Amino acid sequence: MGAKSSTWMSQVLAVFLKDFKSELRTRYSLNTLFMFAVITLTAVSLTVGMFSLSLKVKASLFWIVVFFSAMSGLAQVFVKEEESRTSGLLKLVASAETIFTGKLIYNLLLLLFLEVILVPLFIVLLGFSIINFRLFLCVLMLGSLGLVCATTIIAAIVAKASVKGALFAVLSFPILLPLLIVLIDGTYLASEGASFSRGLADLQVLFSYAVVMLIASFLLFEFVWEE
């Protein structure tokens, strides 16, 4: 049992390191995420800088920027396997579960890297204040996990299609819309200075969404990957 668990973990780590090292060489996803986020955020700040926006609108703008930035880079985790014709070799050396887990972890770290850059920029450029930082951090982490669980399986589906970029955003939006609504509300509560207990309902929804998407993704991925 221990040897089997060790083999599973080593395969997950190998898949993750393959993508991580490949990204360090090309920096394609990192540059795409970073440039899209910075350009979009700069354009938004210049456009709305003259207006006094409510906290609700600022919370909405934050997650809109995160959503579209994620759409520009997270799909590459499977698209590059199909374009470089390495998916067949990957199927031979690792199981579907370890491939999905390794790429899920990679996408999660990629998104967290984006948010580490985006959150301070958003606070400075749009004057967004976060009073209950503990609540905001919980919303951010659970929201990121839910977003990555959904987009990773969608990326696997889209990688098989001929029109990848547009299809990824089209398929992702209706699935992520409920998540975005709850994220905006939770972020608004954190910026307003609401108590942690008041935001607990949103956190429970975010946790439930992440768990459901993670289980559904694991159940669907082998069929999608082997198809």
Backbone hydrogen bonds, N-H to C=O, Kabsch-Sander energy under -0.5 kcal/mol:
donor,donor_aa,acceptor,acceptor_aa,energy
5,S,1,M,-2.2
6,S,2,G,-2.3
7,T,3,A,-2.3
8,W,4,K,-2.3
9,M,5,S,-2.3
10,S,6,S,-2.2
11,Q,7,T,-2.0
12,V,8,W,-2.1
13,L,9,M,-2.6
14,A,10,S,-2.0
15,V,11,Q,-2.3
16,F,12,V,-2.4
17,L,13,L,-2.9
18,K,14,A,-2.1
19,D,15,V,-1.9
20,F,16,F,-2.7
21,K,17,L,-2.9
22,S,18,K,-2.0
23,E,19,D,-2.3
24,L,20,F,-2.0
25,R,21,K,-1.5
26,T,22,S,-2.1
27,R,23,E,-3.0
31,N,27,R,-2.1
32,T,28,Y,-2.3
33,L,29,S,-2.9
34,F,30,L,-2.6
35,M,31,N,-2.7
36,F,32,T,-2.2
37,A,33,L,-2.3
38,V,34,F,-2.6
39,I,35,M,-2.6
40,T,36,F,-2.4
41,L,37,A,-2.5
42,T,38,V,-2.5
43,A,39,I,-2.5
44,V,40,T,-2.5
45,S,41,L,-2.5
46,L,42,T,-2.3
47,T,43,A,-1.9
48,V,44,V,-2.7
49,G,45,S,-1.0
51,F,48,V,-1.7
53,L,51,F,-0.8
58,K,54,S,-2.1
59,A,55,L,-2.4
60,S,56,K,-1.9
61,L,57,V,-2.6
62,F,58,K,-2.2
63,W,59,A,-1.7
64,I,60,S,-1.9
65,V,61,L,-2.3
66,V,62,F,-2.1
67,F,63,W,-2.5
68,F,64,I,-2.4
69,S,65,V,-2.1
70,A,66,V,-2.5
71,M,67,F,-2.1
72,S,68,F,-1.0
73,G,69,S,-0.6
73,G,70,A,-1.1
74,L,70,A,-2.6
76,Q,73,G,-1.1
77,V,74,L,-1.2
78,F,75,A,-1.4
79,V,75,A,-1.8
80,K,76,Q,-2.0
82,E,78,F,-1.6
83,E,79,V,-2.6
84,S,80,K,-1.9
85,R,82,E,-0.6
86,T,81,E,-2.1
87,S,81,E,-1.2
90,L,86,T,-2.1
91,K,87,S,-1.9
92,L,88,G,-1.0
93,V,89,L,-1.3
94,A,90,L,-1.4
99,I,95,S,-2.1
100,F,96,A,-2.4
101,T,97,E,-2.3
102,G,98,T,-2.5
103,K,99,I,-2.2
104,L,100,F,-2.3
105,I,101,T,-2.3
106,Y,102,G,-1.9
107,N,103,K,-2.5
108,L,104,L,-2.3
109,L,105,I,-2.3
110,L,106,Y,-2.0
111,L,107,N,-2.4
112,L,108,L,-2.5
113,F,109,L,-2.1
114,L,110,L,-1.8
115,E,111,L,-2.3
116,V,112,L,-2.1
117,I,113,F,-1.3
118,L,114,L,-2.7
119,V,115,E,-2.6
121,L,117,I,-1.3
122,F,118,L,-2.8
123,I,119,V,-2.3
124,V,120,P,-2.2
125,L,121,L,-3.0
126,L,122,F,-2.0
127,G,123,I,-0.6
128,F,122,F,-0.7
128,F,123,I,-0.5
129,S,127,G,-0.6
131,I,129,S,-0.6
131,I,190,A,-1.0
132,N,190,A,-2.7
133,F,131,I,-1.2
136,F,132,N,-2.0
137,L,133,F,-2.6
138,C,134,R,-1.9
139,V,135,L,-2.4
140,L,136,F,-2.7
141,M,137,L,-2.4
142,L,138,C,-2.4
143,G,139,V,-2.4
144,S,140,L,-2.2
145,L,141,M,-2.1
146,G,142,L,-2.4
147,L,143,G,-2.6
148,V,144,S,-2.5
149,C,145,L,-2.5
150,A,146,G,-1.9
151,T,147,L,-2.6
152,T,148,V,-2.3
153,I,149,C,-1.0
154,I,150,A,-1.7
155,A,151,T,-2.5
156,A,152,T,-1.6
157,I,153,I,-1.6
158,V,154,I,-3.0
159,A,155,A,-2.0
160,K,157,I,-1.2
161,A,158,V,-1.9
164,K,162,S,-0.9
167,L,163,V,-0.6
168,F,164,K,-2.0
169,A,165,G,-1.2
170,V,166,A,-2.0
171,L,167,L,-2.6
172,S,168,F,-2.0
173,F,169,A,-2.1
175,I,171,L,-0.8
176,L,172,S,-2.7
177,L,173,F,-1.8
180,L,176,L,-2.7
181,I,177,L,-2.1
182,V,178,P,-1.7
183,L,179,L,-2.5
184,I,180,L,-2.5
185,D,181,I,-1.8
186,G,182,V,-2.6
187,T,183,L,-2.6
188,Y,184,I,-2.2
189,L,185,D,-2.2
190,A,186,G,-2.0
191,S,187,T,-2.2
192,E,188,Y,-1.8
193,G,189,L,-0.9
194,A,189,L,-2.6
199,G,195,S,-1.1
200,L,197,S,-0.8
203,L,199,G,-1.9
204,Q,200,L,-2.2
205,V,201,A,-1.9
206,L,202,D,-2.5
207,F,203,L,-2.4
208,S,204,Q,-2.4
209,Y,205,V,-2.6
210,A,206,L,-2.2
211,V,207,F,-2.3
212,V,208,S,-2.6
213,M,209,Y,-2.7
214,L,210,A,-2.2
215,I,211,V,-2.4
216,A,212,V,-2.7
217,S,213,M,-2.3
218,F,214,L,-2.1
219,L,215,I,-2.1
220,L,216,A,-2.0
221,F,217,S,-2.4
222,E,218,F,-0.7
224,V,220,L,-2.1
225,W,221,F,-3.5
226,E,222,E,-2.2
227,E,223,F,-1.0
